[in-house]
């Protein structure tokens, strides 16, 4: 009976350690996801600004030079 109790305590200890490691990984991944989402937002903002500037340079009613 005592050996079974020690085995259970050992298993619980390993499980707690594994859960802690997994929690660290998930926390880092969440941080990375948030940073990537912010980067995508910034890229989208830059892209929209670039498109707006290009439209202003060409003009809305002007025919492109290759026509």
DSSP file (Angstrom, degrees, kcal/mol; ACC not computed):
  #  RESIDUE AA STRUCTURE BP1 BP2  ACC     N-H-->O    O-->H-N    N-H-->O    O-->H-N    TCO  KAPPA ALPHA  PHI   PSI    X-CA   Y-CA   Z-CA
    1    1 A X     >        0   0    0      0, 0.0     4,-1.9     0, 0.0     5,-0.1   0.000 360.0 360.0 360.0 -40.5    0.0    0.0    0.0
    2    2 A X  H  >  +     0   0    0      1,-0.2     4,-2.1     2,-0.2     5,-0.2   0.884 360.0  52.1 -65.4 -39.0    2.8    2.4    0.9
    3    3 A X  H  > S+     0   0    0      1,-0.2     4,-2.5     2,-0.2    -1,-0.2   0.885 107.9  52.3 -64.7 -38.5    4.5    1.7   -2.5
    4    4 A X  H  > S+     0   0    0      2,-0.2     4,-2.3     1,-0.2    -1,-0.2   0.893 109.0  50.0 -64.3 -39.2    1.3    2.5   -4.3
    5    5 A X  H  X S+     0   0    0     -4,-1.9     4,-2.4     2,-0.2    -2,-0.2   0.904 110.7  48.8 -65.1 -42.1    1.0    5.8   -2.5
    6    6 A X  H  X S+     0   0    0     -4,-2.1     4,-2.4     2,-0.2    -2,-0.2   0.907 110.8  51.5 -64.7 -41.6    4.6    6.8   -3.3
    7    7 A X  H  X S+     0   0    0     -4,-2.5     4,-2.5     2,-0.2    -2,-0.2   0.915 110.9  48.0 -61.1 -43.3    3.9    5.9   -7.0
    8    8 A X  H  X S+     0   0    0     -4,-2.3     4,-2.5     2,-0.2    -2,-0.2   0.909 111.6  49.4 -64.5 -42.1    0.8    8.1   -7.1
    9    9 A X  H  X S+     0   0    0     -4,-2.4     4,-2.1     2,-0.2    -1,-0.2   0.887 111.2  50.3 -64.2 -38.2    2.7   11.0   -5.4
   10   10 A X  H  X S+     0   0    0     -4,-2.4     4,-2.3     2,-0.2    -2,-0.2   0.923 110.9  48.7 -64.8 -44.8    5.5   10.6   -8.0
   11   11 A X  H  X S+     0   0    0     -4,-2.5     4,-2.6     1,-0.2    -2,-0.2   0.914 111.2  49.8 -61.5 -43.7    3.0   10.6  -10.9
   12   12 A X  H  X S+     0   0    0     -4,-2.5     4,-2.6     1,-0.2    -1,-0.2   0.902 109.2  52.5 -62.9 -40.3    1.3   13.7   -9.5
   13   13 A X  H  X S+     0   0    0     -4,-2.1     4,-2.0     2,-0.2    -2,-0.2   0.929 111.3  45.6 -61.7 -45.6    4.6   15.4   -9.1
   14   14 A X  H  X S+     0   0    0     -4,-2.3     4,-2.6     1,-0.2    -2,-0.2   0.895 112.6  51.6 -64.6 -39.8    5.5   14.7  -12.8
   15   15 A X  H  X S+     0   0    0     -4,-2.6     4,-2.7     1,-0.2    -2,-0.2   0.905 108.7  50.2 -64.7 -40.9    2.1   15.8  -13.9
   16   16 A X  H  X S+     0   0    0     -4,-2.6     4,-2.1     2,-0.2    -1,-0.2   0.899 111.5  48.8 -63.6 -40.0    2.3   19.1  -12.1
   17   17 A X  H  X S+     0   0    0     -4,-2.0     4,-2.2     2,-0.2    -2,-0.2   0.921 112.5  48.1 -64.7 -43.7    5.7   19.7  -13.6
   18   18 A X  H  X S+     0   0    0     -4,-2.6     4,-2.7     1,-0.2    -2,-0.2   0.909 110.5  51.1 -63.5 -42.9    4.4   18.9  -17.1
   19   19 A X  H  X S+     0   0    0     -4,-2.7     4,-2.4     1,-0.2    -1,-0.2   0.900 109.5  51.3 -61.7 -40.8    1.4   21.2  -16.6
   20   20 A X  H  X S+     0   0    0     -4,-2.1     4,-1.9     2,-0.2    -2,-0.2   0.914 111.1  47.4 -62.2 -43.3    3.7   24.0  -15.5
   21   21 A X  H  X S+     0   0    0     -4,-2.2     4,-2.0     2,-0.2    -2,-0.2   0.914 112.3  49.4 -64.8 -42.8    5.8   23.6  -18.6
   22   22 A X  H  X S+     0   0    0     -4,-2.7     4,-2.6     1,-0.2    -2,-0.2   0.887 108.3  54.0 -63.2 -38.3    2.7   23.5  -20.9
   23   23 A X  H  X S+     0   0    0     -4,-2.4     4,-2.4     1,-0.2    -1,-0.2   0.900 107.2  51.0 -62.6 -40.6    1.4   26.6  -19.2
   24   24 A X  H  X S+     0   0    0     -4,-1.9     4,-2.3     2,-0.2    -1,-0.2   0.912 111.2  48.4 -62.6 -42.2    4.7   28.4  -20.0
   25   25 A X  H  X S+     0   0    0     -4,-2.0     4,-2.7     2,-0.2    -2,-0.2   0.934 112.3  47.6 -63.9 -46.4    4.5   27.4  -23.6
   26   26 A X  H  X S+     0   0    0     -4,-2.6     4,-2.4     1,-0.2    -1,-0.2   0.894 111.2  51.8 -63.3 -39.9    0.8   28.5  -24.0
   27   27 A X  H  X S+     0   0    0     -4,-2.4     4,-2.0     2,-0.2    -1,-0.2   0.919 111.6  46.4 -63.0 -44.1    1.6   31.8  -22.3
   28   28 A X  H  X S+     0   0    0     -4,-2.3     4,-2.5     1,-0.2    -2,-0.2   0.910 112.2  51.2 -64.1 -41.9    4.5   32.4  -24.7
   29   29 A X  H  X S+     0   0    0     -4,-2.7     4,-2.7     1,-0.2    -2,-0.2   0.899 108.2  51.5 -63.6 -39.9    2.4   31.4  -27.7
   30   30 A X  H  X S+     0   0    0     -4,-2.4     4,-2.4     2,-0.2    -1,-0.2   0.915 110.2  49.3 -62.7 -41.9   -0.4   33.8  -26.6
   31   31 A X  H  X S+     0   0    0     -4,-2.0     4,-2.1     1,-0.2    -2,-0.2   0.920 111.5  49.0 -62.4 -43.4    2.1   36.6  -26.4
   32   32 A X  H  X S+     0   0    0     -4,-2.5     4,-2.5     1,-0.2    -2,-0.2   0.903 110.0  51.8 -62.6 -41.5    3.5   35.8  -29.8
   33   33 A X  H  X S+     0   0    0     -4,-2.7     4,-2.6     1,-0.2    -2,-0.2   0.919 109.2  49.7 -62.0 -43.9    0.0   35.7  -31.3
   34   34 A X  H  X S+     0   0    0     -4,-2.4     4,-2.0     1,-0.2    -1,-0.2   0.901 111.5  48.8 -63.0 -40.1   -0.8   39.1  -29.8
   35   35 A X  H  X S+     0   0    0     -4,-2.1     4,-2.2     2,-0.2    -2,-0.2   0.910 111.8  49.3 -65.2 -41.4    2.4   40.5  -31.3
   36   36 A X  H  X S+     0   0    0     -4,-2.5     4,-2.4     2,-0.2    -2,-0.2   0.894 109.1  52.1 -65.2 -39.8    1.6   39.0  -34.7
   37   37 A X  H  X S+     0   0    0     -4,-2.6     4,-2.2     2,-0.2    -1,-0.2   0.906 110.1  48.9 -62.2 -40.7   -1.9   40.4  -34.6
   38   38 A X  H  X S+     0   0    0     -4,-2.0     4,-2.2     2,-0.2    -2,-0.2   0.898 110.3  51.2 -65.3 -39.9   -0.5   43.9  -33.9
   39   39 A X  H  X S+     0   0    0     -4,-2.2     4,-2.5     2,-0.2    -2,-0.2   0.904 109.4  50.3 -64.0 -40.6    2.0   43.5  -36.7
   40   40 A X  H  X S+     0   0    0     -4,-2.4     4,-2.6     2,-0.2    -2,-0.2   0.910 109.4  51.4 -63.9 -41.8   -0.8   42.5  -39.2
   41   41 A X  H  X S+     0   0    0     -4,-2.2     4,-2.3     2,-0.2    -2,-0.2   0.918 111.0  47.9 -60.9 -42.8   -2.8   45.5  -38.1
   42   42 A X  H  X S+     0   0    0     -4,-2.2     4,-2.5     2,-0.2    -2,-0.2   0.907 112.0  49.4 -65.7 -41.4    0.1   47.8  -38.7
   43   43 A X  H  X S+     0   0    0     -4,-2.5     4,-2.6     2,-0.2    -2,-0.2   0.906 110.8  50.1 -63.6 -40.9    0.8   46.2  -42.1
   44   44 A X  H  X S+     0   0    0     -4,-2.6     4,-2.5     2,-0.2    -2,-0.2   0.907 110.9  49.5 -63.2 -41.4   -2.9   46.6  -43.1
   45   45 A X  H  X S+     0   0    0     -4,-2.3     4,-2.2     2,-0.2    -2,-0.2   0.917 112.5  47.2 -63.3 -43.8   -2.8   50.3  -42.0
   46   46 A X  H  X S+     0   0    0     -4,-2.5     4,-2.5     2,-0.2    -2,-0.2   0.901 112.0  50.9 -64.3 -40.8    0.4   50.9  -44.1
   47   47 A X  H  X S+     0   0    0     -4,-2.6     4,-2.5     2,-0.2    -2,-0.2   0.924 110.5  47.9 -63.4 -45.7   -1.1   49.1  -47.1
   48   48 A X  H  X S+     0   0    0     -4,-2.5     4,-2.4     1,-0.2    -1,-0.2   0.902 112.1  50.2 -63.3 -40.1   -4.3   51.2  -46.9
   49   49 A X  H  X S+     0   0    0     -4,-2.2     4,-2.5     2,-0.2    -2,-0.2   0.910 110.1  50.6 -63.4 -42.3   -2.3   54.4  -46.6
   50   50 A X  H  X S+     0   0    0     -4,-2.5     4,-2.4     2,-0.2    -2,-0.2   0.917 110.3  49.1 -62.4 -44.0   -0.2   53.3  -49.6
   51   51 A X  H  X S+     0   0    0     -4,-2.5     4,-2.4     2,-0.2    -2,-0.2   0.914 110.9  50.4 -61.9 -42.4   -3.3   52.6  -51.7
   52   52 A X  H  X S+     0   0    0     -4,-2.4     4,-2.0     1,-0.2    -2,-0.2   0.922 111.4  48.2 -61.6 -44.3   -4.7   56.0  -50.7
   53   53 A X  H  X S+     0   0    0     -4,-2.5     4,-2.2     1,-0.2    -1,-0.2   0.890 110.8  51.0 -64.3 -39.4   -1.5   57.8  -51.7
   54   54 A X  H  X S+     0   0    0     -4,-2.4     4,-2.2     1,-0.2     5,-0.3   0.905 109.6  49.9 -65.5 -40.4   -1.3   56.0  -55.0
   55   55 A X  H  X S+     0   0    0     -4,-2.4     4,-2.7     1,-0.2    -1,-0.2   0.881 111.1  49.5 -65.0 -37.5   -4.9   56.9  -55.9
   56   56 A X  H  < S+     0   0    0     -4,-2.0    -1,-0.2     2,-0.2    -2,-0.2   0.879 110.6  50.5 -68.8 -36.9   -4.2   60.5  -55.0
   57   57 A X  H  < S+     0   0    0     -4,-2.2    -2,-0.2     1,-0.2    -1,-0.2   0.895 119.2  35.9 -67.6 -39.8   -1.1   60.5  -57.2
   58   58 A X  H  < S-     0   0    0     -4,-2.2    -2,-0.2    -5,-0.1    -1,-0.2   0.855 108.8-130.8 -80.7 -36.4   -2.9   59.0  -60.2
   59   59 A X     <  -     0   0    0     -4,-2.7     3,-0.2    -5,-0.3    -3,-0.1   0.130  17.1 -99.7  91.6 146.3   -6.2   60.9  -59.6
   60   60 A X  S    S+     0   0    0      1,-0.2    -1,-0.1    -4,-0.1    -4,-0.1   0.818 117.9  32.4 -72.2 -30.7   -9.5   59.2  -59.6
   61   61 A X  S    S+     0   0    0      2,-0.1    -1,-0.2    -3,-0.1     2,-0.2   0.435  90.4 111.7-108.7  -0.4  -10.5   60.2  -63.2
   62   62 A X        -     0   0    0     -3,-0.2     2,-0.4    -4,-0.2     3,-0.0  -0.484  65.9-126.8 -77.4 144.2   -7.2   60.2  -65.0
   63   63 A X        -     0   0    0     -2,-0.2    -2,-0.1     1,-0.1    -1,-0.1  -0.755  33.6-108.3 -85.8 132.4   -6.5   57.6  -67.6
   64   64 A X    >   -     0   0    0     -2,-0.4     3,-1.9     1,-0.1    -1,-0.1  -0.258  31.9-109.1 -59.4 151.8   -3.3   55.7  -66.9
   65   65 A X  T 3  S+     0   0    0      1,-0.3    -1,-0.1     2,-0.2    -2,-0.0   0.684 111.7  67.9 -61.0 -20.7   -0.5   56.6  -69.4
   66   66 A X  T 3         0   0    0      1,-0.2    -1,-0.3     0, 0.0    -2,-0.1   0.490 360.0 360.0 -81.6   1.0   -0.5   53.3  -71.2
   67   67 A X    <         0   0    0     -3,-1.9    -1,-0.2    -4,-0.0    -2,-0.2   0.437 360.0 360.0 -93.0 360.0   -4.0   53.9  -72.6
